[in-house]
């Protein structure tokens, strides 16, 4: 599993680099996004991956790799927004935004390590199509939780679904990097 830790950190580092650069370019305009808006952004990206997979072609530049990176970053933004609990027109200092990003990544990484232990790295045998489908399932679950006013009877909350989305996308990035997808 030592390789998984290194690969996970490398995949996340590429996502964080994009997050930092986009924060420099755009500031933290994403602070205005409510949960449903973050979910819709993620849904668009996951559905685009699925469409490219199904059609085996694409017409615009962003490839599947970049879409999975975008999924990691939007899921982290979703986690940050849940933590801050007040979507608003507010600029956050780039250093604070990066610190918030890293705190959520640490939570996702800890979850990955625990689940990876229990599941024995089953994700290494999964298809890229499954990662896209599972991300879509998680997004539909979040939409249902929102429809239920955030209340669940026995299920995990929105945050747990975002964490799983981060990790599914990171796994897809690792397998793409290995040339398996």
N, C-alpha and C positions, 0 to 999 in steps of 0.2 A: 504493500500500500504506500510505501515511501514515494514511489513514482507518481501515484495519484496526487499526493500532497503537492509535489513539485509542479505537476501538470495543471492542477487546479489553480494554484497561485499564479502560474504563468498566464493561464487563460483569463483570470480575473484582472491581472495587471494590464492586459491589453484593453480590457473594458474600462478600467479606471483611467487609463491614459486618455481615452476618448472622452470620458466624463469630464476630466479636468480641462481638456482643450475646449470642449463645447461650453463649459462654464466660463472660460476666458472669453470665448466668442460671444455668447448669448447671456451671460450672467445666469441667475437662477430663475429665469422666467417660468420654469416648471413649478415653482412654488404656488402658482395660481391653480394648478390642476387638482380637481377633486378626485376622489377614488374612482368614480365611474370613468372619468376622462383618462386616467392612467390605464385602467383596464381596457378601454377602447384602443389606446395607442398600442398596448401589448397585443390585443386581439388582431389589429391590422397587421402587425409584424408577423405573428404566428400564422395567420391565414395566408399571408403572402408567401411564407416559406412553404406551406402546404400546397399552394397553387403552383409554385415553381417546381416542387417535387412531382406533382401530378402531371403538369404539362411538359416537364423536362426542358423548359426553356424560359427565358426571361427577356424583357424588353427594356428595362432600365438598369442602371449601373450597380446599385447595391445588391451584392450577392447574398447567398444564404448565410455565409460566415458573418457578414456585417449585420445581418438581421438578428442572428443569435446574440451578437454583442449588444445590439440595441435592446434586446429583450432583457438581458442582464441589467443594463443600466436603467431601463424604465421600471423594472421590478424593484430595484434598489430605491429609485425615486419614490415608488409607491410605499415602501417601508418607511422612508424618511418622512413622507407626508403623514403616514399614520402616527408616527412618533411625535411629530410637531403638532398634529391634531388641529390644524387651523389653516387650510388652504387659503392663501391670501396674496395680494399683490405686494410682495415683499422681497427685497433683494437680500440675499445672505452673502456674507463675505466668502470668497472662494476657498480660503483655508478652512473655515467652518463647514462649508459644503463638503469638502473633501473629508474632513473628520467624520461628518455624519455618514457619508458614503462608506468609509472604512469600518465604522461601528456596525453598520448593517451587514457588510460583507463578513465580518467576524462572526456574527450570529449565523449567517448562512453557512459559513465554513464549519462551524461547530456542529450544526445540524447535519451537514454532509458527512462529517467524520463519524458521528454516532450512527447514522443510517447506513453508511458504507460498511461499518463494522457488522451491523446486524444482517444486512442484505448480501454481504460478500461480493461487492462490486458487480452485481447483476447488470448494472447499467452498461457495462462494457460489451454486453451481448445484444444490446438494444439497437434498433434501427433509428436513423435520423427521423424517419416518418413518425415513429413512436414518440420521440421527444416533442415534435411539433404537436401531435395529437394530445399528449398529456398536458402540455402547456395550455392548449385550447380548453381541455377539461377543467383545469384549475381556474381559468378565466371565467368559464361558465358558472363554476361553483361560486366564485366571488360575486358575480352578477346576481346569483340567487340569494346569497347572504345579504347583499345590499337591498334586494327586493324584500327580504325579511327584516329590514331595518337593523341589520347587523347582529341579529339574534340567531344563535344556533342551538339545537337541542343536545346533540352529542358530537358534533363535528368540530374540527379545528376552525379557527377564525381566518380572517383575511390575511393576516400577517404570515401564518403558516403556509398559506397557498402561495404568497409572493416568494417566500423562502424556497419552496419547492421549485418554483419557476426559475429562480436564479440558478439553482443547482442543476435542473434539467438542461438549461441553456449552456451552463459551464461544461457539463458532460458532453453535450453535442460539440462544443468547441474543441474539447480534448480529442474526441474521436475524429473530427475533421482534420485536426493537426496531425494525428497519427496516420491519416490517409485512409481510414476505414469508411468514411462517408464521402 
